[in-house]
Amino acid sequence: MKIMKFGGTSVGRPERMHQVKDLITADDDKKIVVLSALSGTTNALVGIGEALAEGKKDVAQQKIDALHEHYNNFYLELLTSKAGRAKALQIIREHFEFLTIILKISFNEAINKDILAQGELLSTKLFYTLLQELEIPAVFLPALEFMSIDEHNEPELSRIRQRLEAILSRYPEDSIFITQGYICKNHRNEVDNLKRGGSDYTASLIGAATAASVVEIWTDIDGMHNNDPRIVDRTKAIAHLSFDEAAELAYFGAKILHPASIWPAQLHNVPVKLLNTMEPQAPGTTITGNGDGEVGVKAIAAKDGITALKIKSSRMLLAYGFLRKVFEIFERYRTSIDMITTSEVAISLTIDDVSHLKEITAEIQKLGKVEVDHHLSIICIVGNNIMEEEGVLNKIMDSLEQIPLRMVSYGGSRHNVSLLIDGKQKEHVLKALNESLFDFE
């Protein structure tokens, strides 16, 4: 069994859906195909939900109508047979009737989750209709029948495995299964989701649950690059990464892979491949337990929207238990810390989730003075045992001698050196590090 996940750009046009069809039928391997919503759909659905939350039903209706028109044009280009088009039209009508009905009832967060689920439901049903029109045998596998999260929004991997095994056992002769990424059921049995980018997470969870031979993540770029190609001119795809290296890059800003999608595959040692739908012959990036074993810097990533907190207290001096009290505050509000440095009288740390910043700050002020700084970026330099590469820290510092560094994390991981900078300096820093750390000869 292998898992093939296709992102929004890979299914965002009718001709690209046909490319996906070619890719999943290129061999006889048993496979589960995970699809995202068509590109642009989730953003449109978010806009509909926001309009409803603000009580602007007329705006929500306009957005629904615009999206409906897009799908009415999409299916006509996707399908050619009378039967196929009739079925697709019925699918589209049902989902947009649902969105219209929602305008007439009181809006809440549970309804918003239902709205957001429509994208993946539409894309998979339309793709399945295409396979039926072409008489390609496949099984429609609704994610809401097996994908679930607990009360802490964490996937229930053991239950996912049990449900999947039971469903797949009904189809011993079938080799292609079509399912949705992103969506799931929560502990109240309501429609929920794995947050933005969660289709990668879905694929990795299914890979772990089925002990798959590989999880393939198909996007519009030929693997994970050694820097952000949207900012830096000279970048290249990385052939091999370890799970640890990939996890660092995904967490600290590499857009091609959802940060949470590494651990299920790593836990069950399922290789992950990052591949390009538009260039299927490109080797892409392969992620395994050991990577390629080469020591040194492999890639740079940037994470925006960082907030720094500096906590000063004379009570820290020679006091045990102070750090524990600080960490307990962040734990209570389920807010993770990215970077941290300490001295005898101060702690500096960073977070990217500010939803509980007011409450966190109020509690920390009981322990000492708090300074808050917004609009920062973390630059993460990742590689295998990079501390063993001679002169790597000197290269980093020399290339950034004109850039004020707010924090430096070195030694906390064998794979990572992290720098905290003003967000306005991000592009300059990425370019400077690219020239200093990589050989493009």
DRENDO-1510 file (C-alpha; in Angstrom, 1 decimal, always signed):
<recs>
REC; n; res; u; v; w
REC; 1; MET; +0.0; +0.0; +0.0 .
REC; 2; LYS; +1.2; +3.5; -0.8 .
REC; 3; ILE; -0.3; +6.9; -0.1 .
REC; 4; MET; -0.5; +9.6; -2.7 .
REC; 5; LYS; -1.5; +13.1; -1.6 .
REC; 6; PHE; -2.3; +15.8; -4.1 .
REC; 7; GLY; -2.5; +19.4; -3.0 .
REC; 8; GLY; -4.9; +22.2; -4.2 .
REC; 9; THR; -2.8; +23.3; -7.2 .
REC; 10; SER; -2.5; +19.7; -8.3 .
REC; 11; VAL; -6.3; +19.4; -8.6 .
REC; 12; GLY; -7.1; +23.1; -9.1 .
REC; 13; ARG; -7.7; +22.9; -12.9 .
REC; 14; PRO; -9.5; +20.2; -14.9 .
REC; 15; GLU; -6.4; +19.4; -16.9 .
REC; 16; ARG; -4.5; +18.9; -13.7 .
REC; 17; MET; -7.1; +16.5; -12.4 .
REC; 18; HIS; -6.5; +14.5; -15.6 .
REC; 19; GLN; -2.7; +14.5; -14.8 .
REC; 20; VAL; -3.5; +13.2; -11.3 .
REC; 21; LYS; -5.6; +10.4; -12.9 .
REC; 22; ASP; -2.6; +9.5; -15.1 .
REC; 23; LEU; -0.3; +9.4; -12.0 .
REC; 24; ILE; -2.5; +7.2; -9.9 .
REC; 25; THR; -3.0; +4.7; -12.8 .
REC; 26; ALA; +0.7; +4.5; -13.8 .
REC; 27; ASP; +1.2; +1.3; -11.8 .
REC; 28; ASP; -0.8; -1.5; -10.3 .
REC; 29; ASP; +0.2; -0.8; -6.7 .
REC; 30; LYS; -2.5; -0.6; -4.1 .
REC; 31; LYS; -2.9; +3.0; -3.1 .
REC; 32; ILE; -5.0; +5.5; -1.1 .
REC; 33; VAL; -5.3; +8.8; -2.9 .
REC; 34; VAL; -5.7; +11.9; -0.6 .
REC; 35; LEU; -7.0; +15.0; -2.2 .
REC; 36; SER; -7.1; +18.6; -1.0 .
REC; 37; ALA; -9.7; +21.1; -2.0 .
REC; 38; LEU; -9.3; +22.9; -5.4 .
REC; 39; SER; -6.9; +25.8; -5.1 .
REC; 40; GLY; -8.7; +28.9; -3.9 .
REC; 41; THR; -11.7; +27.0; -2.5 .
REC; 42; THR; -10.6; +26.9; +1.1 .
REC; 43; ASN; -9.8; +30.6; +1.1 .
REC; 44; ALA; -13.3; +31.3; -0.4 .
REC; 45; LEU; -14.9; +29.1; +2.3 .
REC; 46; VAL; -13.0; +30.9; +5.0 .
REC; 47; GLY; -14.3; +34.2; +3.6 .
REC; 48; ILE; -17.9; +32.9; +3.6 .
REC; 49; GLY; -17.5; +31.9; +7.3 .
REC; 50; GLU; -16.0; +35.3; +8.2 .
REC; 51; ALA; -18.9; +37.1; +6.5 .
REC; 52; LEU; -21.4; +35.0; +8.4 .
REC; 53; ALA; -19.6; +35.5; +11.7 .
REC; 54; GLU; -19.9; +39.3; +11.1 .
REC; 55; GLY; -23.6; +39.0; +10.2 .
REC; 56; LYS; -23.0; +40.0; +6.6 .
REC; 57; LYS; -25.3; +37.4; +4.9 .
REC; 58; ASP; -25.5; +39.4; +1.7 .
REC; 59; VAL; -21.7; +39.3; +1.4 .
REC; 60; ALA; -21.7; +35.6; +2.2 .
REC; 61; GLN; -24.3; +35.0; -0.5 .
REC; 62; GLN; -22.1; +36.8; -3.1 .
REC; 63; LYS; -19.1; +34.7; -2.2 .
REC; 64; ILE; -21.2; +31.5; -2.4 .
REC; 65; ASP; -22.5; +32.5; -5.8 .
REC; 66; ALA; -19.0; +33.3; -7.1 .
REC; 67; LEU; -17.6; +30.0; -5.9 .
REC; 68; HIS; -20.7; +28.2; -7.3 .
REC; 69; GLU; -20.0; +29.7; -10.8 .
REC; 70; HIS; -16.4; +28.5; -10.6 .
REC; 71; TYR; -17.5; +24.9; -10.0 .
REC; 72; ASN; -20.1; +25.1; -12.7 .
REC; 73; ASN; -17.4; +26.0; -15.2 .
REC; 74; PHE; -15.0; +23.5; -13.8 .
REC; 75; TYR; -17.1; +20.4; -14.2 .
REC; 76; LEU; -17.9; +21.2; -17.8 .
REC; 77; GLU; -14.2; +21.2; -18.7 .
REC; 78; LEU; -13.5; +18.2; -16.5 .
REC; 79; LEU; -16.1; +15.8; -17.9 .
REC; 80; THR; -17.3; +15.0; -21.4 .
REC; 81; SER; -20.1; +12.4; -21.1 .
REC; 82; LYS; -23.7; +13.3; -20.5 .
REC; 83; ALA; -24.0; +11.0; -17.5 .
REC; 84; GLY; -20.7; +12.3; -16.0 .
REC; 85; ARG; -21.8; +15.9; -16.3 .
REC; 86; ALA; -25.2; +15.2; -14.9 .
REC; 87; LYS; -23.7; +13.5; -11.8 .
REC; 88; ALA; -21.2; +16.3; -11.3 .
REC; 89; LEU; -23.9; +18.9; -11.6 .
REC; 90; GLN; -26.0; +17.1; -8.9 .
REC; 91; ILE; -23.0; +16.9; -6.6 .
REC; 92; ILE; -22.3; +20.6; -7.0 .
REC; 93; ARG; -26.0; +21.5; -6.5 .
REC; 94; GLU; -26.2; +19.5; -3.2 .
REC; 95; HIS; -23.1; +21.2; -1.7 .
REC; 96; PHE; -24.1; +24.7; -2.7 .
REC; 97; GLU; -27.7; +24.1; -1.5 .
REC; 98; PHE; -26.1; +23.2; +1.9 .
REC; 99; LEU; -24.1; +26.4; +1.9 .
REC; 100; THR; -27.2; +28.4; +1.1 .
REC; 101; ILE; -29.2; +26.7; +3.9 .
REC; 102; ILE; -26.5; +27.7; +6.3 .
REC; 103; LEU; -27.4; +31.4; +5.6 .
REC; 104; LYS; -30.8; +30.8; +7.2 .
REC; 105; ILE; -29.6; +29.5; +10.6 .
REC; 106; SER; -27.6; +30.8; +13.5 .
REC; 107; PHE; -23.8; +30.8; +12.8 .
REC; 108; ASN; -21.4; +29.1; +15.2 .
REC; 109; GLU; -18.0; +27.4; +15.1 .
REC; 110; ALA; -19.4; +23.9; +14.5 .
REC; 111; ILE; -21.2; +25.3; +11.4 .
REC; 112; ASN; -18.0; +27.0; +10.3 .
REC; 113; LYS; -16.2; +23.6; +10.4 .
REC; 114; ASP; -19.0; +22.2; +8.1 .
REC; 115; ILE; -18.5; +25.1; +5.7 .
REC; 116; LEU; -14.7; +24.4; +5.5 .
REC; 117; ALA; -15.2; +20.7; +4.8 .
REC; 118; GLN; -17.1; +21.4; +1.6 .
REC; 119; GLY; -13.9; +21.9; -0.4 .
REC; 120; GLU; -12.4; +18.5; +0.1 .
REC; 121; LEU; -15.8; +16.8; -0.3 .
REC; 122; LEU; -16.3; +18.5; -3.7 .
REC; 123; SER; -12.9; +17.8; -5.0 .
REC; 124; THR; -12.9; +14.1; -4.2 .
REC; 125; LYS; -16.5; +13.6; -5.5 .
REC; 126; LEU; -15.7; +15.3; -8.8 .
REC; 127; PHE; -12.5; +13.4; -9.2 .
REC; 128; TYR; -14.2; +10.1; -8.4 .
REC; 129; THR; -16.8; +11.0; -11.0 .
REC; 130; LEU; -14.0; +11.5; -13.5 .
REC; 131; LEU; -12.7; +8.0; -12.8 .
REC; 132; GLN; -16.1; +6.5; -13.2 .
REC; 133; GLU; -16.6; +8.3; -16.5 .
REC; 134; LEU; -13.3; +6.8; -17.7 .
REC; 135; GLU; -14.3; +3.4; -16.3 .
REC; 136; ILE; -11.3; +3.3; -13.9 .
REC; 137; PRO; -12.1; +1.0; -11.0 .
REC; 138; ALA; -11.8; +2.9; -7.6 .
REC; 139; VAL; -13.5; +3.0; -4.2 .
REC; 140; PHE; -14.7; +6.2; -2.6 .
REC; 141; LEU; -13.4; +6.2; +1.0 .
REC; 142; PRO; -15.1; +9.0; +3.1 .
REC; 143; ALA; -12.5; +10.4; +5.6 .
REC; 144; LEU; -15.3; +11.2; +8.0 .
REC; 145; GLU; -15.8; +7.4; +8.5 .
REC; 146; PHE; -12.3; +6.8; +9.9 .
REC; 147; MET; -10.4; +10.1; +10.6 .
REC; 148; SER; -10.9; +11.4; +14.1 .
REC; 149; ILE; -9.4; +13.7; +16.7 .
REC; 150; ASP; -9.7; +13.6; +20.5 .
REC; 151; GLU; -10.8; +16.4; +22.9 .
REC; 152; HIS; -7.3; +18.0; +22.6 .
REC; 153; ASN; -7.5; +18.0; +18.8 .
REC; 154; GLU; -4.9; +15.2; +18.5 .
REC; 155; PRO; -5.5; +12.4; +16.0 .
REC; 156; GLU; -6.6; +9.1; +17.4 .
REC; 157; LEU; -4.1; +7.0; +15.5 .
REC; 158; SER; -5.1; +3.6; +17.0 .
REC; 159; ARG; -8.8; +4.2; +16.2 .
REC; 160; ILE; -8.0; +5.4; +12.7 .
REC; 161; ARG; -6.0; +2.2; +12.1 .
REC; 162; GLN; -8.8; +0.0; +13.4 .
REC; 163; ARG; -11.5; +1.7; +11.3 .
REC; 164; LEU; -9.3; +1.8; +8.2 .
REC; 165; GLU; -8.5; -1.9; +8.5 .
REC; 166; ALA; -12.2; -2.8; +8.8 .
REC; 167; ILE; -13.1; -0.7; +5.7 .
REC; 168; LEU; -10.3; -1.8; +3.5 .
REC; 169; SER; -11.0; -5.5; +4.3 .
REC; 170; ARG; -14.3; -5.1; +2.5 .
REC; 171; TYR; -12.4; -4.4; -0.8 .
REC; 172; PRO; -9.6; -7.1; -1.1 .
REC; 173; GLU; -9.6; -6.9; -4.9 .
REC; 174; ASP; -9.6; -3.1; -5.3 .
REC; 175; SER; -6.4; -1.1; -5.7 .
REC; 176; ILE; -7.4; +2.6; -5.8 .
REC; 177; PHE; -9.1; +4.3; -2.9 .
REC; 178; ILE; -10.1; +8.0; -3.0 .
REC; 179; THR; -10.4; +10.0; +0.2 .
REC; 180; GLN; -10.3; +13.6; +1.6 .
REC; 181; GLY; -7.5; +15.3; +3.3 .
REC; 182; TYR; -7.9; +17.8; +6.1 .
REC; 183; ILE; -11.4; +16.8; +7.3 .
REC; 184; CYS; -12.2; +14.6; +10.3 .
REC; 185; LYS; -14.6; +14.0; +13.1 .
REC; 186; ASN; -14.0; +15.3; +16.6 .
REC; 187; HIS; -14.7; +13.7; +20.0 .
REC; 188; ARG; -18.3; +15.1; +19.8 .
REC; 189; ASN; -18.7; +13.3; +16.5 .
REC; 190; GLU; -19.0; +16.7; +14.7 .
REC; 191; VAL; -17.3; +17.6; +11.4 .
REC; 192; ASP; -13.9; +19.1; +12.2 .
REC; 193; ASN; -10.5; +19.5; +10.6 .
REC; 194; LEU; -6.7; +19.1; +11.0 .
REC; 195; LYS; -6.2; +22.9; +10.5 .
REC; 196; ARG; -4.7; +24.5; +7.3 .
REC; 197; GLY; -2.3; +22.3; +5.4 .
REC; 198; GLY; -3.8; +19.3; +7.1 .
REC; 199; SER; -4.1; +17.2; +4.0 .
REC; 200; ASP; -0.4; +16.4; +4.4 .
REC; 201; TYR; -1.2; +15.3; +8.0 .
REC; 202; THR; -4.0; +13.1; +6.7 .
REC; 203; ALA; -1.7; +11.4; +4.3 .
REC; 204; SER; +1.0; +10.7; +6.9 .
REC; 205; LEU; -1.6; +9.4; +9.4 .
REC; 206; ILE; -3.0; +7.1; +6.8 .
REC; 207; GLY; +0.5; +6.0; +6.0 .
REC; 208; ALA; +1.2; +5.2; +9.6 .
REC; 209; ALA; -2.1; +3.5; +10.1 .
REC; 210; THR; -1.7; +1.2; +7.1 .
REC; 211; ALA; +2.1; +0.6; +7.4 .
REC; 212; ALA; +2.4; +2.0; +3.9 .
REC; 213; SER; +5.5; +1.5; +1.8 .
REC; 214; VAL; +5.7; +5.2; +1.1 .
REC; 215; VAL; +3.8; +8.5; +1.5 .
REC; 216; GLU; +4.0; +10.6; -1.6 .
REC; 217; ILE; +3.2; +14.3; -1.3 .
REC; 218; TRP; +2.5; +15.8; -4.7 .
REC; 219; THR; +2.6; +19.6; -5.1 .
REC; 220; ASP; +3.6; +22.2; -7.7 .
REC; 221; ILE; +7.3; +22.2; -6.7 .
REC; 222; ASP; +10.0; +19.6; -7.3 .
REC; 223; GLY; +10.8; +18.8; -3.6 .
REC; 224; MET; +11.9; +20.8; -0.6 .
REC; 225; HIS; +14.4; +23.5; -1.6 .
REC; 226; ASN; +17.4; +24.6; +0.3 .
REC; 227; ASN; +15.9; +28.1; +0.6 .
REC; 228; ASP; +12.7; +30.0; -0.2 .
REC; 229; PRO; +12.5; +30.1; -4.0 .
REC; 230; ARG; +10.0; +33.0; -3.8 .
REC; 231; ILE; +12.7; +35.2; -2.2 .
REC; 232; VAL; +16.1; +33.8; -3.2 .
REC; 233; ASP; +17.0; +33.4; -6.9 .
REC; 234; ARG; +19.4; +30.5; -6.6 .
REC; 235; THR; +17.9; +27.5; -4.8 .
REC; 236; LYS; +18.0; +23.8; -5.5 .
REC; 237; ALA; +15.9; +20.8; -4.4 .
REC; 238; ILE; +17.3; +18.7; -1.6 .
REC; 239; ALA; +17.6; +15.0; -2.7 .
REC; 240; HIS; +17.5; +13.4; +0.8 .
REC; 241; LEU; +16.5; +14.5; +4.3 .
REC; 242; SER; +16.2; +12.7; +7.6 .
REC; 243; PHE; +12.9; +12.9; +9.5 .
REC; 244; ASP; +14.5; +15.2; +12.0 .
REC; 245; GLU; +15.8; +17.6; +9.4 .
REC; 246; ALA; +12.5; +17.7; +7.6 .
REC; 247; ALA; +10.6; +18.3; +10.8 .
REC; 248; GLU; +12.8; +21.2; +11.6 .
REC; 249; LEU; +12.4; +22.8; +8.2 .
REC; 250; ALA; +8.6; +22.2; +8.1 .
REC; 251; TYR; +8.1; +23.7; +11.6 .
REC; 252; PHE; +10.3; +26.7; +10.8 .
REC; 253; GLY; +8.6; +27.7; +7.6 .
REC; 254; ALA; +9.2; +25.4; +4.7 .
REC; 255; LYS; +5.8; +25.7; +3.0 .
REC; 256; ILE; +5.9; +22.5; +1.0 .
REC; 257; LEU; +5.2; +20.3; +4.0 .
REC; 258; HIS; +2.8; +20.6; +6.9 .
REC; 259; PRO; +4.8; +20.7; +10.2 .
REC; 260; ALA; +2.7; +18.0; +11.9 .
REC; 261; SER; +2.9; +15.6; +9.0 .
REC; 262; ILE; +6.3; +14.2; +9.9 .
REC; 263; TRP; +5.8; +12.5; +13.2 .
REC; 264; PRO; +3.3; +9.8; +12.2 .
REC; 265; ALA; +5.5; +8.7; +9.3 .
REC; 266; GLN; +8.6; +8.9; +11.5 .
REC; 267; LEU; +6.9; +6.9; +14.3 .
REC; 268; HIS; +6.3; +4.0; +11.9 .
REC; 269; ASN; +9.4; +4.6; +9.7 .
REC; 270; VAL; +7.3; +5.2; +6.5 .
REC; 271; PRO; +9.4; +7.0; +3.9 .
REC; 272; VAL; +8.0; +10.3; +2.6 .
REC; 273; LYS; +8.6; +11.6; -0.9 .
REC; 274; LEU; +7.9; +15.2; -2.0 .
REC; 275; LEU; +7.1; +15.2; -5.7 .
REC; 276; ASN; +6.0; +17.6; -8.5 .
REC; 277; THR; +2.7; +16.9; -10.2 .
REC; 278; MET; +3.8; +19.1; -13.2 .
REC; 279; GLU; +7.2; +17.4; -13.5 .
REC; 280; PRO; +6.5; +13.8; -12.3 .
REC; 281; GLN; +9.9; +12.6; -13.6 .
REC; 282; ALA; +11.8; +15.0; -11.2 .
REC; 283; PRO; +13.4; +13.0; -8.4 .
REC; 284; GLY; +12.0; +15.4; -5.7 .
REC; 285; THR; +13.0; +14.9; -2.0 .
REC; 286; THR; +13.0; +11.6; -0.1 .
REC; 287; ILE; +12.7; +11.7; +3.7 .
REC; 288; THR; +13.8; +8.7; +5.7 .
REC; 289; GLY; +15.1; +7.8; +9.1 .
REC; 290; ASN; +18.7; +8.5; +8.3 .
REC; 291; GLY; +18.6; +10.9; +5.3 .
REC; 292; ASP; +21.8; +10.7; +3.3 .
REC; 293; GLY; +24.1; +10.8; +6.4 .
REC; 294; GLU; +26.1; +13.8; +5.1 .
REC; 295; VAL; +27.2; +16.3; +7.7 .
REC; 296; GLY; +26.6; +20.0; +7.1 .
REC; 297; VAL; +24.0; +22.6; +6.3 .
REC; 298; LYS; +21.3; +21.5; +3.9 .
REC; 299; ALA; +18.6; +24.2; +4.0 .
REC; 300; ILE; +17.3; +27.5; +5.4 .
REC; 301; ALA; +13.7; +28.3; +6.3 .
REC; 302; ALA; +12.0; +31.3; +7.8 .
REC; 303; LYS; +9.0; +31.5; +10.1 .
REC; 304; ASP; +7.1; +34.8; +10.3 .
REC; 305; GLY; +4.7; +36.2; +12.8 .
REC; 306; ILE; +6.9; +35.6; +15.8 .
REC; 307; THR; +6.3; +37.3; +19.1 .
REC; 308; ALA; +9.1; +37.5; +21.7 .
REC; 309; LEU; +8.6; +37.8; +25.5 .
REC; 310; LYS; +11.4; +39.0; +27.8 .
REC; 311; ILE; +10.8; +38.2; +31.5 .
REC; 312; LYS; +13.0; +40.0; +34.0 .
REC; 313; SER; +12.9; +39.1; +37.7 .
REC; 314; SER; +15.4; +39.4; +40.5 .
REC; 315; ARG; +13.8; +36.4; +42.0 .
REC; 316; MET; +15.4; +34.3; +39.3 .
REC; 317; LEU; +18.8; +34.7; +40.9 .
REC; 318; LEU; +19.8; +31.4; +42.5 .
REC; 319; ALA; +16.1; +30.4; +42.6 .
REC; 320; TYR; +15.1; +26.9; +41.6 .
REC; 321; GLY; +11.6; +26.3; +40.2 .
REC; 322; PHE; +11.3; +29.6; +38.5 .
REC; 323; LEU; +11.5; +28.2; +34.9 .
REC; 324; ARG; +8.9; +25.6; +35.9 .
REC; 325; LYS; +6.5; +28.3; +36.9 .
REC; 326; VAL; +6.9; +30.1; +33.6 .
REC; 327; PHE; +6.5; +26.9; +31.6 .
REC; 328; GLU; +3.4; +25.9; +33.5 .
REC; 329; ILE; +1.7; +29.2; +32.4 .
REC; 330; PHE; +2.3; +28.4; +28.7 .
REC; 331; GLU; +1.2; +24.8; +29.3 .
REC; 332; ARG; -2.1; +26.0; +30.8 .
REC; 333; TYR; -2.9; +28.0; +27.7 .
REC; 334; ARG; -1.6; +25.2; +25.3 .
REC; 335; THR; +0.9; +27.6; +23.7 .
REC; 336; SER; +4.2; +26.2; +22.5 .
REC; 337; ILE; +7.5; +28.0; +22.7 .
REC; 338; ASP; +9.8; +28.1; +19.7 .
REC; 339; MET; +13.1; +29.5; +21.1 .
REC; 340; ILE; +14.4; +30.3; +24.6 .
REC; 341; THR; +17.5; +31.8; +26.2 .
REC; 342; THR; +18.1; +32.4; +29.9 .
REC; 343; SER; +20.4; +34.4; +32.1 .
REC; 344; GLU; +20.5; +34.8; +35.9 .
REC; 345; VAL; +17.8; +37.5; +35.9 .
REC; 346; ALA; +15.9; +37.2; +32.6 .
REC; 347; ILE; +14.3; +34.7; +30.2 .
REC; 348; SER; +13.7; +35.5; +26.5 .
REC; 349; LEU; +11.3; +33.2; +24.6 .
REC; 350; THR; +9.3; +33.2; +21.4 .
REC; 351; ILE; +5.8; +32.1; +20.4 .
REC; 352; ASP; +3.8; +32.1; +17.2 .
REC; 353; ASP; +0.3; +31.7; +18.7 .
REC; 354; VAL; -0.8; +34.9; +20.4 .
REC; 355; SER; -4.4; +33.9; +20.9 .
REC; 356; HIS; -3.8; +33.8; +24.7 .
REC; 357; LEU; -1.1; +36.4; +24.9 .
REC; 358; LYS; -3.1; +38.7; +27.1 .
REC; 359; GLU; -3.8; +36.0; +29.7 .
REC; 360; ILE; -0.2; +34.7; +29.6 .
REC; 361; THR; +1.3; +38.1; +30.0 .
REC; 362; ALA; -1.0; +38.8; +33.0 .
REC; 363; GLU; +0.1; +35.7; +34.8 .
REC; 364; ILE; +3.8; +36.2; +34.0 .
REC; 365; GLN; +3.6; +39.7; +35.4 .
REC; 366; LYS; +3.1; +38.1; +38.8 .
REC; 367; LEU; +6.6; +36.7; +38.5 .
REC; 368; GLY; +8.4; +39.7; +37.1 .
REC; 369; LYS; +8.5; +42.4; +34.4 .
REC; 370; VAL; +7.4; +41.4; +30.9 .
REC; 371; GLU; +8.4; +43.0; +27.6 .
REC; 372; VAL; +6.6; +42.0; +24.4 .
REC; 373; ASP; +8.0; +42.4; +20.9 .
REC; 374; HIS; +6.0; +41.6; +17.8 .
REC; 375; HIS; +6.6; +41.2; +14.0 .
REC; 376; LEU; +9.7; +39.1; +14.3 .
REC; 377; SER; +11.0; +36.2; +12.2 .
REC; 378; ILE; +12.9; +33.0; +13.1 .
REC; 379; ILE; +15.6; +32.0; +10.6 .
REC; 380; CYS; +16.4; +28.3; +10.9 .
REC; 381; ILE; +19.6; +26.8; +9.4 .
REC; 382; VAL; +19.1; +23.0; +9.2 .
REC; 383; GLY; +21.4; +20.1; +8.4 .
REC; 384; ASN; +22.8; +16.9; +9.8 .
REC; 385; ASN; +25.1; +17.4; +12.8 .
REC; 386; ILE; +25.8; +20.9; +11.6 .
REC; 387; MET; +27.8; +21.7; +14.8 .
REC; 388; GLU; +30.4; +19.2; +13.6 .
REC; 389; GLU; +30.9; +21.2; +10.3 .
REC; 390; GLU; +34.0; +23.3; +10.8 .
REC; 391; GLY; +33.4; +27.0; +10.7 .
REC; 392; VAL; +29.6; +26.9; +10.1 .
REC; 393; LEU; +28.8; +29.3; +13.0 .
REC; 394; ASN; +31.5; +31.7; +11.9 .
REC; 395; LYS; +30.0; +31.7; +8.4 .
REC; 396; ILE; +26.6; +32.5; +9.7 .
REC; 397; MET; +27.8; +35.3; +11.9 .
REC; 398; ASP; +30.1; +36.8; +9.4 .
REC; 399; SER; +27.4; +37.0; +6.7 .
REC; 400; LEU; +25.1; +38.8; +9.2 .
REC; 401; GLU; +27.5; +41.1; +10.9 .
REC; 402; GLN; +25.3; +44.1; +10.0 .
REC; 403; ILE; +22.1; +42.5; +11.2 .
REC; 404; PRO; +20.9; +42.9; +14.8 .
REC; 405; LEU; +20.2; +39.4; +16.2 .
REC; 406; ARG; +17.6; +39.3; +18.9 .
REC; 407; MET; +18.3; +35.7; +19.9 .
REC; 408; VAL; +20.5; +32.8; +18.8 .
REC; 409; SER; +19.8; +29.1; +19.5 .
REC; 410; TYR; +22.8; +26.9; +19.0 .
REC; 411; GLY; +23.3; +23.5; +20.6 .
REC; 412; GLY; +19.8; +22.7; +21.5 .
REC; 413; SER; +19.6; +20.4; +18.4 .
REC; 414; ARG; +22.2; +18.7; +16.3 .
REC; 415; HIS; +20.3; +19.7; +13.2 .
REC; 416; ASN; +19.4; +23.3; +13.8 .
REC; 417; VAL; +20.8; +26.8; +14.4 .
REC; 418; SER; +18.0; +29.4; +14.8 .
REC; 419; LEU; +18.2; +33.1; +14.7 .
REC; 420; LEU; +15.6; +35.7; +15.8 .
REC; 421; ILE; +15.5; +38.9; +13.8 .
REC; 422; ASP; +13.2; +41.8; +12.9 .
REC; 423; GLY; +10.8; +40.5; +10.3 .
REC; 424; LYS; +11.7; +43.4; +8.0 .
REC; 425; GLN; +15.2; +41.9; +7.7 .
REC; 426; LYS; +14.1; +38.5; +6.6 .
REC; 427; GLU; +14.6; +38.7; +2.9 .
REC; 428; HIS; +18.1; +40.3; +3.3 .
REC; 429; VAL; +19.1; +37.6; +5.8 .
REC; 430; LEU; +17.9; +34.7; +3.6 .
REC; 431; LYS; +19.8; +36.0; +0.6 .
REC; 432; ALA; +23.0; +36.7; +2.7 .
REC; 433; LEU; +23.0; +33.2; +4.2 .
REC; 434; ASN; +22.3; +31.6; +0.8 .
REC; 435; GLU; +25.5; +33.2; -0.6 .
REC; 436; SER; +27.5; +32.3; +2.5 .
REC; 437; LEU; +26.5; +28.7; +3.2 .
REC; 438; PHE; +25.9; +27.1; -0.2 .
REC; 439; ASP; +28.2; +26.4; -3.1 .
REC; 440; PHE; +26.5; +27.0; -6.5 .
REC; 441; GLU; +29.5; +26.3; -8.7 .
</recs>
